Amino acid sequence: MGRERRIGIWLVGCRGSVATTVVAGVSALGRELVPPVGCVTELPPFRRLQLPAFADIVFGGHDIVDTPLLKRAEGLVGSGVLPPHLLGQIADELAAAEREMRPGPAAGPGAAPQGRAADGIILDLTSFRRRHDLDTVVVVNVSSTEAAVADSPAFATLDALRQALDERPDVLPPSSLYAYAAFSAGCPFIDFTPSTGARLPALAQLARTAGVPYAGRDGKTGETLVKSVLAPMFACRALQVRAWSGTNLLGGGDGAALDHPEAALSKSDSKQRVLTDVLGPSVEGTTHIDNVSALGEWKTAWDHIRFDGFLGTAMTMQFIWQGCDSALAAPLVLDLARLVSVAHRAGWVGPLPPLGFFFKDPDGDGDQALDTQYRALLDWVDGLAPQLHS
């Protein structure tokens, strides 16, 4: 018998609410202190994949803030996200993750060419993998949403990108810099945000060259999850949707980041994709996002749908979604890291469209209906499982 398979999850934005909830949650799951509610990969169809056990996951990460992880966890207890009784029981696991957290690279005026920052990230990843004797390290971006990046000749090919990185301090947005470093270190990459991430031609080329998979973008946790169920319902019942508008109220770090119009636009575009893909471009309305700091870690989404029935009868539907984004996102981050790690083990290279089930703006052009995405995910699992046992 060989040793158990161990993986690392390297969190970009490791001191944020989502990352802290992931670390705390996996620590509690590893000690069997809580049931795996919300973890898709704990459902029966996924058990034949030989997924890494919760106790065999090691955490590290980068962040530009230095608030200790335990302090962040205490704040989440105060916000009602983490159960108070857990902190004392998982203190050792939080401390171990804290020891593997590193400051993010410097940026802005006077910074060195960005290639040096990439080299530093690569060293952190390879050292982490070697230090803990890990089978793979999955890099997951859970940092603040970025504004959309303008196109550049440096993005077209890997050679052009490497030359620019050797010369300039501002070639790539942070999410793409981490994707570049992850691929260069032989690590899979997941973008749980609507930021650019790996979606540049040069980075797709690098992933193929390095032989690693990647997945994204923008985790589907709340309002858009509901849209991906309701929109196909209207379509398959031949009901004409005229308008679909939403308002999102949220606080915390995500709310502050999305208070910037450029970042909010990236998020809104991602949230609207399911409606465009399922119902077409003629549906009026958009998604509006407001930062309400008093909400803290919680968010509320209100949607208003105007549709026509038989004989053109005008009707409406409304729904309200209230939840904690960190608690909704954390099990999906864990699911994705486990699935991407086994895809890497099976030799998958490049984007992972079957994981579109988890994303608002998934790789590929597949059907956005949630049930169709779930069937595609299960079909992928059916094909992957024999490769892992061979």
MINU-351839 format. One record per residue: chain; x, y, z of N, C-alpha, C in turn. Coordinates in steps of 0.02 Angstrom, whole numbers. Layout:
N
   cadena      n.u      n.v      n.w     ca.u     ca.v     ca.w      c.u      c.v      c.w
        A        X        Y        Z        X        Y        Z        X        Y        Z
...
//
This chain:
390
   cadena      n.u      n.v      n.w     ca.u     ca.v     ca.w      c.u      c.v      c.w
        A       42      -60        0        0        0        0       44       62        0
        A       29      110      -46       65      173      -47       35      222        2
        A       66      278        8       40      329       53      -24      360       24
        A      -63      392       68     -124      426       44     -104      484       -1
        A     -147      497      -50     -135      554      -95     -149      618      -57
        A     -102      665      -60     -109      728      -24     -104      784      -75
        A     -148      833      -69     -145      890     -114     -140      955      -74
        A     -114     1005     -106     -113     1072      -78     -164     1116     -114
        A     -196     1159      -77     -239     1211     -106     -207     1277      -88
        A     -184     1313     -140     -151     1377     -131     -201     1432     -149
        A     -221     1470      -98     -275     1519     -105     -247     1588     -118
        A     -265     1617     -174     -248     1686     -189     -303     1729     -158
        A     -284     1770     -109     -333     1804      -67     -347     1762       -6
        A     -292     1733       23     -298     1681       75     -323     1707      142
        A     -326     1773      151     -350     1799      215     -420     1829      208
        A     -452     1820      151     -520     1844      141     -571     1798      172
        A     -634     1818      167     -688     1781      200     -698     1712      169
        A     -697     1708      102     -707     1643       70     -650     1596       88
        A     -588     1620       82     -530     1577       96     -530     1554      169
        A     -545     1599      215     -546     1581      286     -600     1528      300
        A     -658     1535      267     -711     1486      276     -691     1419      246
        A     -655     1420      190     -631     1357      160     -583     1322      209
        A     -534     1358      234     -485     1327      279     -519     1300      343
        A     -562     1342      372     -596     1320      433     -641     1261      420
        A     -677     1263      363     -723     1209      348     -688     1143      335
        A     -635     1145      296     -598     1083      281     -566     1055      345
        A     -541     1100      387     -512     1078      451     -565     1041      493
        A     -625     1069      495     -679     1037      534     -701      971      501
        A     -704      970      435     -723      908      399     -670      854      409
        A     -606      874      408     -553      826      417     -554      792      484
        A     -580      827      534     -585      798      601     -655      771      616
        A     -698      771      564     -766      745      568     -807      780      622
        A     -797      845      626     -834      886      675     -900      911      646
        A     -906      912      580     -967      936      546     -981      890      487
        A    -1044      886      465    -1059      848      404    -1043      889      342
        A    -1032      857      284    -1012      893      223    -1069      924      185
        A    -1111      963      219    -1168      995      187    -1143     1043      132
        A    -1172     1039       73    -1152     1084       18    -1096     1059      -25
        A    -1064     1003       -6    -1008      975      -44    -1034      926      -96
        A    -1036      948     -158    -1060      905     -212    -1019      842     -219
        A     -954      848     -208     -909      790     -217     -918      737     -164
        A     -960      749     -114     -975      697      -65    -1038      658      -84
        A    -1070      676     -140    -1128      638     -163    -1104      571     -193
        A    -1147      520     -192    -1126      453     -214    -1092      448     -282
        A    -1114      484     -334    -1082      475     -400    -1007      492     -401
        A     -983      530     -353     -914      554     -355     -866      511     -313
        A     -893      463     -277     -851      425     -231     -801      380     -266
        A     -814      363     -329     -768      317     -364     -708      353     -393
        A     -702      419     -382     -647      457     -411     -584      455     -368
        A     -587      423     -311     -529      423     -266     -507      495     -250
        A     -554      536     -231     -540      605     -215     -497      610     -152
        A     -455      661     -148     -415      669      -87     -459      679      -26
        A     -442      646       28     -481      653       90     -471      723      118
        A     -521      746      156     -517      812      186     -455      819      230
        A     -438      766      267     -380      769      312     -314      770      274
        A     -316      756      208     -254      755      168     -246      817      124
        A     -279      871      144     -274      934      108     -234      984      150
        A     -184     1015      119     -141     1063      153     -152     1131      120
        A     -154     1184      160     -168     1251      135     -108     1297      138
        A     -105     1341       90      -59     1397       89      -90     1452       47
        A      -54     1507       37      -83     1560       -5      -46     1625       -2
        A      -70     1671      -43      -44     1740      -46     -100     1789      -30
        A      -82     1845        0     -129     1900       10      -89     1964       19
        A     -122     2020        5      -89     2084       13     -104     2114       81
        A     -147     2081      121     -160     2103      190     -128     2053      237
        A     -117     2074      299      -81     2031      346     -121     2014      409
        A     -188     2021      406     -229     2003      463     -222     1928      477
        A     -204     1908      538     -196     1836      553     -259     1797      538
        A     -250     1736      516     -307     1694      496     -355     1683      555
        A     -328     1671      614     -371     1661      672     -413     1723      686
        A     -385     1782      677     -422     1844      686     -479     1849      635
        A     -465     1830      572     -517     1830      522     -572     1780      540
        A     -551     1722      564     -600     1672      583     -644     1696      642
        A     -613     1730      689     -652     1758      745     -703     1808      720
        A     -684     1848      670     -731     1895      641     -789     1860      607
        A     -776     1804      575     -830     1766      543     -875     1732      594
        A     -848     1715      651     -890     1690      706     -938     1746      727
        A     -911     1806      735     -952     1862      756    -1006     1880      705
        A     -994     1864      641    -1042     1879      589    -1092     1822      579
        A    -1084     1768      616    -1131     1713      610    -1115     1665      554
        A    -1054     1669      526    -1034     1625      471    -1007     1559      497
        A     -962     1563      546     -932     1503      575     -962     1489      644
        A     -976     1426      660    -1002     1409      727     -949     1424      780
        A     -968     1456      835     -918     1476      886     -880     1417      915
        A     -911     1358      922     -879     1303      956     -822     1272      915
        A     -817     1289      851     -767     1258      808     -696     1285      819
        A     -690     1350      834     -624     1382      831     -573     1348      877
        A     -593     1332      938     -546     1300      983     -525     1231      960
        A     -568     1197      923     -554     1129      900     -510     1127      838
        A     -509     1182      800     -469     1181      738     -412     1232      741
        A     -395     1255      800     -343     1306      808     -276     1283      778
        A     -258     1220      787     -194     1195      760     -194     1197      684
        A     -250     1179      653     -254     1180      580     -250     1251      553
        A     -282     1298      587     -278     1368      566     -207     1394      572
        A     -174     1374      626     -104     1396      636      -59     1367      582
        A      -71     1304      563      -30     1273      510      -40     1309      444
        A     -102     1327      428     -115     1364      366      -82     1433      369
        A      -86     1465      427      -55     1531      436       19     1529      420
        A       53     1477      440      125     1472      428      142     1466      353
        A       93     1447      313      106     1439      241       79     1497      200
        A       61     1552      232       35     1610      196       90     1660      185
        A       93     1688      124      146     1732      103      117     1798       79
        A      155     1854       85      131     1918       59      129     1918      -17
        A       78     1948      -44       73     1954     -117      127     1999     -144
        A      144     1991     -208      199     2031     -237      180     2104     -242
        A      231     2147     -237      220     2219     -242      202     2237     -314
        A      161     2289     -321      141     2314     -386      139     2390     -384
        A      126     2420     -442      120     2493     -444      184     2527     -466
        A      186     2594     -462      244     2632     -484      308     2611     -448
        A      361     2604     -485      425     2585     -456      436     2511     -447
        A      386     2471     -463      393     2398     -455      441     2370     -507
        A      470     2314     -492      516     2280     -538      476     2249     -596
        A      510     2229     -649      475     2193     -703      435     2135     -674
        A      376     2124     -702      329     2077     -673      354     2005     -674
        A      401     1991     -718      430     1924     -719      462     1905     -653
        A      490     1954     -618      520     1940     -552      466     1920     -501
        A      409     1955     -504      354     1937     -460      330     1866     -474
        A      326     1849     -539      305     1782     -558      354     1730     -531
        A      419     1745     -536      470     1699     -511      461     1687     -436
        A      445     1740     -399      434     1733     -327      375     1689     -311
        A      320     1697     -349      261     1656     -338      277     1583     -355
        A      312     1572     -410      330     1504     -431      372     1470     -376
        A      419     1507     -348      460     1479     -295      418     1460     -234
        A      370     1504     -216      326     1489     -160      286     1425     -173
        A      261     1416     -234      221     1357     -250      262     1294     -250
        A      320     1296     -282      361     1235     -286      390     1216     -217
        A      407     1266     -178      432     1252     -110      377     1221      -66
        A      318     1247      -72      260     1221      -35      247     1149      -54
        A      247     1134     -118      235     1065     -142      289     1017     -116
        A      351     1039     -119      407      997      -98      407      988      -22
        A      394     1041       14      398     1040       87      347      990      117
        A      289      985       85      236      942      112      228      877       72
        A      273      865       24      271      804      -16      201      793      -46
        A      178      844      -83      110      844     -110      109      815     -181
        A       55      780     -197       47      754     -264       35      811     -314
        A       -3      860     -293      -14      919     -336      -34      977     -292
        A      -26     1037     -318      -49     1098     -285      -97     1132     -333
        A     -158     1143     -311     -209     1178     -351     -213     1250     -328
        A     -200     1296     -373     -203     1368     -358     -274     1393     -371
        A     -305     1424     -321     -374     1447     -327     -376     1522     -313
        A     -402     1560     -361     -409     1632     -352     -475     1648     -320
        A     -474     1671     -257     -533     1694     -222     -523     1766     -198
        A     -483     1804     -235     -469     1873     -216     -524     1919     -243
        A     -516     1983     -232     -567     2032     -253     -572     2035     -329
        A     -633     2049     -353     -645     2054     -425     -606     2112     -455
        A     -576     2099     -512     -538     2150     -549     -582     2180     -604
        A     -562     2238     -627     -591     2266     -688     -568     2225     -748
        A     -608     2226     -801     -588     2192     -863     -524     2223     -889
        A     -481     2182     -918     -415     2205     -942     -420     2221    -1016
        A     -387     2275    -1037     -384     2292    -1108     -338     2244    -1145
        A     -355     2230    -1207     -315     2184    -1246     -245     2213    -1258
        A     -196     2169    -1267     -127     2189    -1277      -92     2139    -1323
        A      -46     2162    -1365       -7     2114    -1406       30     2064    -1363
        A       46     2082    -1301       82     2036    -1257       41     1974    -1239
        A      -25     1977    -1248      -68     1922    -1230      -73     1869    -1285
        A      -49     1885    -1344      -63     1843    -1403      -25     1777    -1402
        A       38     1779    -1383       79     1718    -1383      120     1714    -1319
        A      143     1655    -1304      183     1645    -1243      250     1681    -1249
        A      281     1680    -1307      345     1715    -1316      337     1790    -1305
        A      283     1818    -1332      271     1891    -1324      258     1907    -1251
        A      221     1864    -1217      207     1876    -1146      271     1873    -1104
        A      312     1823    -1116      373     1817    -1076      420     1876    -1088
        A      423     1900    -1148      465     1959    -1162      439     2020    -1124
        A      373     2030    -1126      343     2087    -1091      354     2082    -1016
        A      348     2022     -988      358     2012     -916      429     2028     -896
        A      476     2017     -940      546     2033     -925      561     2108     -927
        A      515     2146     -957      529     2217     -969      483     2264     -930
        A      422     2243     -914      372     2290     -887      345     2266     -819
        A      324     2314     -776      297     2295     -711      222     2285     -710
        A      188     2296     -766      115     2299     -765       83     2262     -824
        A      112     2207     -844       88     2172     -903       21     2138     -890
        A       18     2098     -836      -40     2057     -821      -78     2084     -760
        A     -144     2077     -760     -181     2090     -697     -163     2035     -648
        A     -173     2046     -583     -152     1997     -533     -178     1927     -545
        A     -242     1919     -564     -269     1852     -574     -232     1815     -629
        A     -213     1850     -681     -177     1818     -737     -104     1805     -719
        A      -75     1848     -677       -7     1836     -654       -4     1771     -614
        A      -54     1760     -571      -56     1698     -533      -68     1637     -578
        A     -109     1645     -629     -119     1590     -677      -53     1574     -712
        A      -16     1626     -732       48     1616     -765       96     1579     -718
        A      100     1601     -656      145     1569     -608      124     1497     -594
        A       59     1486     -587       34     1419     -573       54     1371     -629
        A       40     1390     -691       57     1347     -748      132     1336     -753
        A      170     1389     -741      243     1383     -745      270     1335     -692
        A      235     1330     -635      255     1285     -581      225     1215     -589
        A      187     1204     -643      155     1139     -653       94     1129     -610
        A       60     1184     -592        2     1180     -548      -63     1196     -586
        A     -117     1159     -575     -182     1178     -602     -205     1244     -571
        A     -251     1277     -606     -275     1343     -584     -351     1346     -590
        A     -382     1376     -540     -455     1387     -539     -467     1461     -526
        A     -508     1492     -568     -528     1561     -554     -600     1561     -530
        A     -610     1573     -465     -677     1575     -436     -707     1644     -441
        A     -673     1691     -473     -695     1760     -481     -709     1774     -555
        A     -741     1832     -570     -750     1850     -641     -690     1886     -671
        A     -634     1886     -637     -574     1918     -663     -546     1881     -724
        A     -497     1909     -757     -472     1881     -820     -441     1813     -810
        A     -401     1803     -758     -373     1738     -744     -335     1708     -802
        A     -352     1647     -820     -316     1610     -872     -342     1624     -942
        A     -391     1669     -949     -423     1678    -1014     -385     1728    -1059
        A     -324     1709    -1072     -283     1745    -1121     -250     1693    -1165
        A     -243     1706    -1230     -215     1656    -1275     -146     1631    -1253
        A     -104     1677    -1229      -36     1656    -1208      -39     1609    -1149
        A      -87     1619    -1104      -92     1576    -1046     -122     1508    -1064
        A     -168     1507    -1111     -193     1442    -1136     -136     1402    -1167
        A      -92     1437    -1203      -33     1404    -1233       13     1377    -1178
        A       23     1416    -1126       67     1395    -1071       38     1334    -1035
        A      -28     1332    -1024      -59     1275     -991      -48     1211    -1032
        A      -55     1217    -1099      -43     1158    -1141       30     1136    -1138
        A       74     1185    -1139      146     1169    -1136      163     1135    -1069
        A      134     1160    -1015      149     1133     -948      111     1069     -933
        A       59     1054     -973       20      993     -963      -25      996     -902
        A      -58     1054     -890     -100     1061     -831     -170     1084     -850
        A     -220     1067     -810     -289     1089     -822     -304     1154     -785
        A     -358     1187     -807     -382     1246     -771     -457     1251     -779
        A     -489     1289     -734     -562     1295     -734     -583     1365     -712
        A     -639     1388     -735     -667     1453     -716     -724     1471     -763
        A     -755     1530     -752     -742     1582     -704     -805     1597     -663
        A     -795     1627     -606     -847     1656     -564     -894     1604     -536
        A     -881     1582     -476     -921     1531     -444     -995     1548     -441
        A    -1036     1499     -455    -1109     1508     -458    -1139     1488     -391
        A    -1152     1537     -348    -1168     1521     -278    -1239     1540     -257
        A    -1270     1590     -287    -1333     1614     -259    -1384     1632     -312
        A    -1392     1696     -325    -1442     1720     -372    -1435     1687     -441
        A    -1374     1682     -467    -1364     1653     -533    -1379     1578     -533
        A    -1368     1545     -477    -1388     1475     -470    -1463     1468     -482
        A    -1501     1513     -451    -1574     1511     -460    -1592     1526     -533
        A    -1558     1575     -564    -1571     1592     -634    -1560     1531     -679
        A    -1508     1492     -665    -1491     1436     -708    -1542     1379     -703
        A    -1587     1384     -654    -1643     1336     -648    -1706     1366     -678
        A    -1720     1430     -662    -1782     1461     -684    -1783     1477     -759
        A    -1727     1503     -785    -1726     1522     -856    -1743     1463     -901
        A    -1714     1403     -892    -1734     1346     -934    -1807     1327     -924
        A    -1836     1338     -864    -1906     1324     -853    -1950     1366     -900
        A    -1935     1431     -903    -1974     1474     -948    -1965     1452    -1021
        A    -1903     1435    -1039    -1889     1417    -1109    -1925     1352    -1128
        A    -1922     1301    -1086    -1951     1237    -1105    -2027     1237    -1099
        A    -2057     1286    -1064    -2130     1293    -1062    -2156     1343    -1112
        A    -2110     1368    -1157    -2129     1414    -1211    -2161     1478    -1185
        A    -2138     1501    -1127    -2161     1564    -1099    -2111     1619    -1119
        A    -2136     1674    -1144    -2095     1727    -1172    -2072     1775    -1117
        A    -2008     1772    -1099    -1981     1818    -1049    -1965     1885    -1083
        A    -1997     1938    -1059    -1987     2005    -1087    -1932     2043    -1051
        A    -1930     2037     -985    -1880     2075     -946    -1862     2035     -884
        A    -1799     2042     -865    -1774     2008     -804    -1721     2054     -773
        A    -1739     2084     -718    -1694     2131     -685    -1680     2107     -614
        A    -1619     2120     -591    -1601     2100     -524    -1564     2155     -487
        A    -1572     2156     -422    -1534     2202     -379    -1500     2161     -325
        A    -1435     2171     -318    -1395     2136     -268    -1370     2185     -216
        A    -1383     2170     -153    -1359     2210      -97    -1309     2167      -58
        A    -1249     2190      -51    -1199     2150      -16    -1148     2195       19
        A    -1118     2168       72    -1068     2204      109    -1001     2167      108
        A     -962     2176      160     -898     2142      165     -849     2165      112
        A     -795     2126      104     -743     2142       55     -769     2140      -16
        A     -815     2093      -31     -842     2088      -98     -882     2150     -115
        A     -922     2173      -68     -961     2233      -80     -918     2294      -91
        A     -863     2300      -52     -818     2357      -61     -784     2354     -129
        A     -762     2294     -150     -729     2287     -215     -776     2303     -272
        A     -839     2281     -267     -887     2292     -320     -918     2361     -318
        A     -897     2402     -269     -918     2472     -268     -883     2512     -323
        A     -830     2483     -352     -795     2514     -408     -829     2494     -473
        A     -850     2542     -514     -891     2527     -573     -860     2477     -620
        A     -793     2480     -629     -762     2434     -677     -767     2362     -652
        A     -755     2351     -588     -761     2283     -559     -834     2260     -560
        A     -880     2306     -544     -951     2288     -544     -974     2267     -613
        A     -947     2300     -665     -966     2282     -734     -945     2210     -750
        A     -884     2191     -730     -861     2123     -741     -908     2073     -708
        A     -929     2088     -647     -974     2043     -610    -1043     2040     -642
        A    -1070     2098     -660    -1136     2100     -691    -1138     2062     -756
        A    -1086     2070     -797    -1083     2034     -861    -1083     1959     -850
        A    -1046     1937     -799    -1043     1866     -784    -1111     1840     -761
        A    -1145     1879     -719    -1209     1858     -693    -1264     1855     -746
        A    -1257     1895     -799    -1308     1898     -852    -1299     1843     -904
        A    -1241     1810     -905    -1227     1764     -960    -1279     1708     -965
        A    -1301     1682     -908    -1348     1626     -911    -1413     1646     -945
        A    -1437     1707     -933    -1499     1730     -965    -1490     1737    -1040
        A    -1434     1767    -1060    -1421     1775    -1132    -1415     1708    -1167
        A    -1380     1661    -1135    -1369     1596    -1166    -1433     1555    -1171
        A    -1476     1560    -1121    -1536     1518    -1119    -1595     1552    -1154
        A    -1604     1618    -1143    -1663     1652    -1167    -1650     1697    -1227
        A    -1587     1708    -1245    -1570     1751    -1301    -1557     1822    -1279
        A    -1532     1863    -1326    -1511     1932    -1308    -1567     1983    -1304
        A    -1629     1963    -1319    -1683     2013    -1323    -1716     2027    -1256
        A    -1697     1992    -1204    -1728     2003    -1138    -1702     2068    -1108
        A    -1748     2112    -1091    -1731     2177    -1063    -1709     2170     -990
        A    -1665     2215     -968    -1646     2216     -898    -1574     2197     -886
        A    -1551     2210     -825    -1483     2194     -807    -1480     2180     -732
        A    -1421     2168     -706    -1411     2156     -635    -1375     2215     -605
        A    -1404     2244     -553    -1375     2302     -520    -1346     2280     -453
        A    -1287     2307     -436    -1252     2287     -376    -1240     2348     -331
        A    -1261     2343     -268    -1250     2398     -220    -1210     2372     -161
        A    -1161     2412     -140    -1123     2398      -80    -1161     2426      -19
        A    -1181     2381       26    -1215     2401       88    -1172     2373      145
        A    -1127     2413      170    -1077     2388      218    -1108     2358      280
        A    -1168     2382      299    -1201     2357      360    -1220     2284      354
        A    -1224     2257      293    -1241     2186      284    -1184     2140      302
        A    -1123     2166      304    -1065     2124      322    -1056     2067      274
        A    -1056     2005      300    -1043     1946      260    -1104     1920      222
        A    -1160     1953      230    -1223     1928      203    -1243     1968      141
        A    -1285     1937      100    -1308     1972       40    -1381     1955       26
        A    -1414     2001       -8    -1483     1992      -29    -1489     2007     -103
        A    -1522     1963     -139    -1535     1975     -210    -1610     1973     -222
        A    -1635     2023     -258    -1706     2025     -276    -1712     2027     -351
        A    -1750     1982     -380    -1759     1978     -452    -1832     1988     -470
        A    -1844     2025     -524    -1911     2037     -551    -1913     2013     -623
        A    -1958     1966     -638    -1963     1937     -705    -2032     1954     -734
        A    -2032     1982     -793    -2094     1998     -829    -2098     1951     -889
        A    -2152     1911     -894    -2157     1864     -949    -2229     1861     -976
        A    -2236     1837    -1038    -2301     1829    -1070    -2320     1756    -1071
        A    -2384     1744    -1055    -2412     1678    -1061    -2457     1672    -1122
        A    -2500     1622    -1122    -2546     1609    -1178    -2590     1670    -1192
        A    -2598     1685    -1256    -2636     1743    -1280    -2604     1809    -1261
        A    -2539     1807    -1244    -2504     1868    -1226    -2519     1895    -1157
        A    -2548     1852    -1114    -2565     1875    -1047    -2501     1893    -1009
        A    -2497     1955     -984    -2438     1979     -949    -2437     1954     -877
        A    -2380     1924     -857    -2373     1897     -790    -2304     1915     -762
        A    -2297     1909     -697    -2233     1923     -665    -2216     1870     -614
        A    -2152     1864     -602    -2126     1822     -548    -2071     1860     -513
        A    -2068     1854     -447    -2015     1885     -409    -1986     1833     -360
        A    -1922     1840     -345    -1893     1799     -292    -1840     1838     -255
        A    -1830     1819     -193    -1779     1849     -150    -1733     1793     -126
        A    -1668     1805     -134    -1617     1757     -111    -1576     1792      -58
        A    -1573     1765        2    -1533     1792       56    -1485     1738       80
        A    -1422     1754       83    -1375     1704      105    -1308     1734      123
        A    -1264     1690      145    -1195     1708      163    -1150     1683      107
        A    -1119     1729       71    -1081     1709       12    -1023     1664       29
        A     -990     1676       85     -932     1636      104     -952     1563      116
        A    -1009     1553      151    -1032     1486      166    -1058     1451      104
        A    -1083     1489       55    -1105     1460       -8    -1046     1443      -53
        A     -995     1485      -52     -938     1477      -97     -889     1423      -73
        A     -878     1419       -7     -825     1376       19     -830     1303       -3
        A     -889     1271        1     -891     1200      -21     -879     1193      -96
        A     -897     1243     -136     -885     1239     -208     -810     1245     -223
        A     -775     1289     -186     -702     1294     -194     -670     1226     -179
        A     -694     1194     -126     -667     1128     -108     -684     1076     -162
        A     -746     1076     -185     -765     1030     -239     -720     1038     -300
        A     -711     1100     -320     -672     1114     -381     -599     1093     -372
        A     -570     1108     -314     -500     1089     -303     -492     1013     -305
        A     -538      977     -274     -534      904     -274     -541      876     -345
        A     -590      902     -383     -602      877     -450     -545      894     -498
        A     -519      955     -492     -463      975     -536     -401      935     -519
        A     -392      918     -455     -333      878     -437     -336      809     -468
        A     -395      778     -471     -399      711     -502     -396      717     -578
        A     -421      772     -606     -413      783     -678     -340      788     -696
        A     -301      822     -655     -229      828     -665     -196      759     -661
        A     -217      721     -612     -189      653     -603     -204      609     -664
        A     -263      620     -695     -282      580     -753     -252      605     -818
        A     -215      661     -814     -181      687     -874     -220      737     -914
        A     -275      765     -885     -314      815     -921     -271      878     -929
        A     -273      908     -989     -235      969    -1003     -282     1022    -1032
        A     -275     1085    -1008     -315     1140    -1035     -380     1150     -997
        A     -428     1186    -1027     -490     1204     -992     -532     1142     -977
        A     -574     1149     -927     -617     1094     -904     -691     1114     -911
        A     -718     1113     -972     -789     1132     -981     -838     1091     -939
        A     -824     1026     -924     -873      989     -883     -884     1019     -813
        A     -838     1062     -791     -847     1093     -725     -889     1157     -729
        A     -919     1170     -788     -963     1228     -796    -1021     1229     -747
        A    -1039     1172     -720    -1091     1167     -669    -1079     1214     -611
        A    -1016     1229     -597     -998     1269     -538     -990     1344     -553
        A     -996     1365     -616     -977     1433     -635    -1032     1472     -669
        A    -1031     1538     -659    -1076     1583     -695    -1055     1591     -768
        A     -990     1594     -779     -962     1608     -845     -912     1554     -863
        A     -937     1493     -876     -892     1436     -881     -853     1434     -947
        A     -798     1398     -946     -760     1385    -1006     -803     1344    -1055
        A     -800     1362    -1119     -838     1325    -1168     -906     1355    -1181
        A     -942     1326    -1229    -1006     1353    -1252    -1064     1306    -1236
        A    -1059     1267    -1183    -1111     1219    -1167    -1175     1251    -1142
        A    -1226     1210    -1135    -1291     1231    -1110    -1283     1257    -1038
        A    -1317     1313    -1023    -1311     1343     -957    -1365     1319     -908
        A    -1411     1276     -931    -1461     1249     -885    -1427     1205     -833
        A    -1444     1214     -770    -1408     1180     -716    -1414     1104     -722
        A    -1473     1078     -739    -1480     1006     -743    -1439      977     -800
        A    -1434     1013     -856    -1393      991     -912    -1319      992     -892
        A    -1299     1044     -857    -1229     1049     -834    -1213      992     -785
        A    -1261      974     -743    -1248      921     -695    -1241      854     -730
        A    -1283      842     -781    -1277      779     -819    -1210      776     -855
        A    -1187      834     -882    -1122      836     -916    -1066      822     -866
        A    -1073      847     -805    -1023      834     -753    -1020      760     -737
        A    -1079      729     -729    -1081      657     -713    -1054      615     -771
        A    -1068      635     -833    -1040      599     -890     -963      603     -889
        A     -937      661     -871     -864      669     -866     -836      624     -811
        A     -870      621     -755     -849      578     -700     -848      505     -724
        A     -900      485     -761     -903      416     -787     -842      400     -830
        A     -820      449     -870     -762      437     -913     -696      441     -876
        A     -695      483     -823     -632      494     -787     -615      436     -740
        A     -667      409     -708     -655      358     -656     -613      299     -681
        A     -627      270     -740     -585      213     -762     -512      232     -773
        A     -499      294     -794     -430      316     -804     -392      318     -738
        A     -426      335     -684     -394      340     -619     -380      271     -589
        A     -417      221     -611     -408      154     -583     -362      111     -626
        A     -344      137     -686     -303       96     -732     -230       96     -711
//
